[in-house]
Amino acid sequence: MPIERRLLALFLLFAVLPVEAFSPQISDAPALGKAIFSDTGFSEDHSTSCLFCHGDTFGFGDERGTSVGVHRRTSVRRSLNLLDLPLYKSFFWDGRVASLLDQARLPFVSPVELGLKSEDEVLRRIRRNPAYVEAFQRLYGVKPGGISMNHVAKALVAFEQALPRPPSRIDRYLAGDITALSAVARHGMEVFAGKGGCSTCHVVDERKAPLTDNQFHASGVGLASAGAQLSRLLAQVAELDQRERFARIALDPQISDLGRYVVTLNSADIGKFRTPSLRNVASANRLFMHDGSIFTLREAIELEIRFRGLERGRPLDLSTIERDDIQVFLEEISNSTRS
């Protein structure tokens, strides 16, 4: 069934139901987190949930270029997949929070995600549902009045941490199983880590392969829309308080494209975004980069090769076969192609 029809069916099912009608079966903290994660009753118009942008079909990422939330508002950034969360030391494309607990709270009050006016509204909806009240009391030892957003975030993090993460082929290969990767993929990995220079940011070495350096880099994507107005835009953003800056990230493409600058207000961070892990790149995404503007894995590879050449001051001399083999390597290590 096309994604639009699935979303419409879920909307018709849940939009007419009060929060109290959703009574999930809750056995432990991950189950409680999963229930909240899936419940459309936590969106302002009862139309969407976290699951809509982090579906299990796409590595708990989003098949769309940019995600659609409450009142069908479209974000200007692509949802990161959840399977890579344990690899990160900060969260969101711009690293604006340093813990999963903090990350889990923000979608509830984001104007383009769940759209609630305040965290108090989240707690009111929790307390109206007997199944949630009973679960929080049993799992966290709190009565209805004692349920806090920290408890809600703990449940969501428990769910996210419990998501199945099968070992990647690259883990097996680094552990000594040479058959885990095909000969073509092994050559692609050599080019990726050596001549291509990809592992400078997407770390892979003899012992481990997080395929991210947990740093922030410019990739040449975005910013062009600001053009001659960039200086004025930077000054406007610098005058906003942090809460307003963060709220506008998801709504204003020009502000979004400023990347980590919106968090730090440091001019050195203009246009920089987190290095996403590539461990699930072929299974978790159909579109690429922070704004979903790149449509194929091959196009993303070519963009990175061009930009890496610009950084070095000379083009990377990678043959078509070497580029092909990098793509095979990335496809094989993604969980959707595991064997």
Secondary structure as UniProt FT lines:
FT   HELIX           3..14
FT   TURN            15..16
FT   HELIX           19..21
FT   HELIX           29..38
FT   HELIX           40..42
FT   TURN            44..45
FT   HELIX           50..52
FT   HELIX           56..58
FT   TURN            59..60
FT   HELIX           70..72
FT   HELIX           82..87
FT   TURN            92..95
FT   HELIX           100..109
FT   TURN            111..114
FT   HELIX           119..127
FT   HELIX           130..140
FT   HELIX           144..146
FT   HELIX           149..162
FT   HELIX           169..174
FT   TURN            175..176
FT   HELIX           178..180
FT   HELIX           183..193
FT   TURN            194..196
FT   HELIX           198..200
FT   STRAND          216..218
FT   TURN            224..226
FT   HELIX           227..229
FT   HELIX           230..238
FT   HELIX           242..249
FT   TURN            250..251
FT   HELIX           253..256
FT   TURN            257..258
FT   HELIX           261..264
FT   HELIX           267..269
FT   TURN            270..271
FT   STRAND          272..274
FT   TURN            279..280
FT   HELIX           281..284
FT   TURN            290..291
FT   HELIX           297..312
FT   HELIX           320..333
FT   HELIX           335..337
//
